[in-house]
């Protein structure tokens, strides 16, 4: 089993709807899409961007 932590996110319905739409276009779940977005953000942050 993967080492994962459950994290609750409060976001507007509009934001969740858009995230779900983008995830569908990328053939991902909304959770997988959000995890990818966070990983990319952290990577960019660590590079000093």
JOZI-V666554 format. One record per residue. N is the residue number from 1. RES is the residue in one letter. PHI is phi in radians with two decimals (none if undefined). OMEGA is omega in radians with two decimals (* if undefined). D_LAST is the distance of its C-alpha to the last C-alpha in Angstrom with 2 decimals. Layout:
n->{N,N}
res->{RES,RES}
phi->{PHI,PHI}
omega->{OMEGA,OMEGA}
d_last->{D_LAST,D_LAST}
//
This chain:
n->{1,2,3,4,5,6,7,8,9,10,11,12,13,14,15,16,17,18,19,20,21,22,23,24,25,26,27,28,29,30,31,32,33,34,35,36,37,38,39,40,41,42,43,44,45,46,47,48,49}
res->{X,X,X,X,X,X,X,X,X,X,X,X,X,X,X,X,X,X,X,X,X,X,X,X,X,X,X,X,X,X,X,X,X,X,X,X,X,X,X,X,X,X,X,X,X,X,X,X,X}
phi->{none,-1.24,-1.44,-2.27,-2.02,-1.38,-2.33,-1.59,-2.11,-1.81,-2.52,-1.18,-1.05,-1.06,-1.13,-1.12,-1.06,-1.17,-1.05,-1.11,-1.12,-1.09,-1.05,-1.07,-1.11,-1.69,0.97,-2.23,-1.35,-1.06,-1.10,-1.12,-1.15,-1.14,-1.09,-1.09,-1.03,-1.13,-1.08,-1.14,-1.07,-1.11,-1.04,-1.12,-1.07,-1.18,-1.40,1.62,-1.44}
omega->{3.14,3.08,-3.08,3.06,3.08,-3.10,3.13,3.14,3.03,-3.14,3.14,3.11,3.13,3.14,3.13,3.10,3.13,3.09,3.13,3.11,3.14,3.13,3.12,3.11,3.12,-3.14,3.10,2.96,3.10,3.12,3.14,3.13,3.14,3.11,3.10,3.12,3.14,3.11,3.12,3.13,-3.13,3.11,3.12,3.11,-3.11,3.09,3.11,3.14,*}
d_last->{33.42,29.65,28.24,26.87,26.61,27.72,25.42,26.76,24.67,26.17,25.12,27.15,29.42,27.85,24.37,26.04,28.12,25.21,23.40,26.76,27.27,23.96,24.73,28.21,27.11,25.09,28.11,26.41,27.36,25.40,24.62,23.35,21.20,19.67,19.15,17.35,15.05,14.34,13.87,11.32,9.35,9.84,9.01,5.50,5.41,7.46,5.77,3.80,0.00}
//
